[in-house]
Amino acid sequence: MIDNDSRVTWHAQVAARLVDDQALIVLTQRGEVLVLNASGTWLWNLLEQARTVHELTTRLATRFRLTEPQASGDVQRFVANLLEVGAIVEV
């Protein structure tokens, strides 16, 4: 589990484009492309600036009318997956 106070942002060597309201994340080092859904795209855009996991959770809960535990689980998975593939970094 990632600490709620951890700050994350885009990795400098990752390229992203918005196509049909979905973020396409190009992982140049892995030769892969990730396609994010609506909530993932929304979170991705927030990560242009470093944000804490807690801030992402609060914003997601408010934006999509989720409970805090629902949003927390979603953000934890989102951040863990993007850290694992190198799309974002802790700062």
C-alpha positions as CSV (number, residue, x, y, z in Angstrom):
1,M,0.0,0.0,0.0
2,I,1.3,3.4,-0.9
3,D,1.4,6.0,1.8
4,N,-1.3,8.7,1.6
5,D,1.4,11.4,2.0
6,S,3.4,10.2,-1.0
7,R,3.6,12.8,-3.7
8,V,3.5,11.5,-7.3
9,T,3.7,13.2,-10.8
10,W,4.4,12.3,-14.4
11,H,7.7,10.6,-15.3
12,A,9.7,13.0,-17.4
13,Q,10.3,10.4,-20.2
14,V,6.6,9.5,-20.7
15,A,4.6,11.0,-23.5
16,A,0.8,11.4,-23.2
17,R,-1.9,12.4,-25.7
18,L,-5.6,12.8,-25.3
19,V,-7.7,11.0,-27.9
20,D,-11.5,10.8,-27.7
21,D,-11.4,11.8,-24.1
22,Q,-9.0,9.0,-23.2
23,A,-5.4,9.5,-22.2
24,L,-2.9,7.5,-24.2
25,I,0.3,7.1,-22.1
26,V,3.4,6.1,-24.2
27,L,5.9,4.3,-22.1
28,T,8.9,4.8,-24.3
29,Q,11.3,2.7,-22.2
30,R,8.9,-0.3,-22.3
31,G,7.6,0.2,-25.8
32,E,4.0,0.1,-24.6
33,V,1.0,2.3,-24.7
34,L,-1.6,2.5,-21.8
35,V,-5.1,3.6,-22.5
36,L,-6.8,5.2,-19.4
37,N,-10.6,5.2,-18.8
38,A,-12.4,8.5,-17.9
39,S,-11.5,8.5,-14.2
40,G,-7.9,7.5,-15.0
41,T,-7.6,10.2,-17.5
42,W,-9.0,12.7,-15.1
43,L,-6.5,11.6,-12.4
44,W,-3.7,11.6,-15.0
45,N,-4.4,15.2,-15.8
46,L,-4.1,16.2,-12.1
47,L,-0.7,14.6,-12.0
48,E,0.8,17.3,-14.2
49,Q,1.7,18.8,-10.8
50,A,2.9,16.6,-8.0
51,R,0.0,15.6,-5.8
52,T,-0.4,13.4,-2.7
53,V,-2.3,10.2,-2.8
54,H,-4.6,11.6,-0.2
55,E,-5.3,14.7,-2.4
56,L,-6.0,12.4,-5.4
57,T,-8.4,10.3,-3.2
58,T,-10.3,13.3,-1.9
59,R,-10.6,14.9,-5.4
60,L,-11.7,11.6,-7.0
61,A,-14.4,11.0,-4.3
62,T,-15.8,14.5,-4.8
63,R,-15.7,14.4,-8.6
64,F,-17.2,11.0,-9.1
65,R,-19.4,11.0,-5.9
66,L,-17.6,8.0,-4.3
67,T,-17.2,7.1,-0.7
68,E,-13.7,7.8,0.7
69,P,-12.9,4.0,1.0
70,Q,-14.0,3.4,-2.7
71,A,-11.9,6.3,-3.9
72,S,-9.0,5.3,-1.8
73,G,-8.9,1.8,-3.2
74,D,-9.2,3.1,-6.8
75,V,-6.4,5.7,-6.3
76,Q,-4.2,3.1,-4.6
77,R,-4.5,0.7,-7.5
78,F,-4.1,3.5,-10.1
79,V,-1.0,4.9,-8.5
80,A,0.5,1.4,-7.8
81,N,0.0,0.4,-11.4
82,L,1.4,3.6,-12.9
83,L,4.4,3.5,-10.5
84,E,5.0,-0.2,-11.5
85,V,5.2,0.6,-15.3
86,G,7.2,3.8,-14.8
87,A,4.5,6.2,-16.0
88,I,4.7,8.3,-12.7
89,V,7.3,8.8,-10.1
90,E,7.4,9.7,-6.4
91,V,8.9,13.1,-5.6
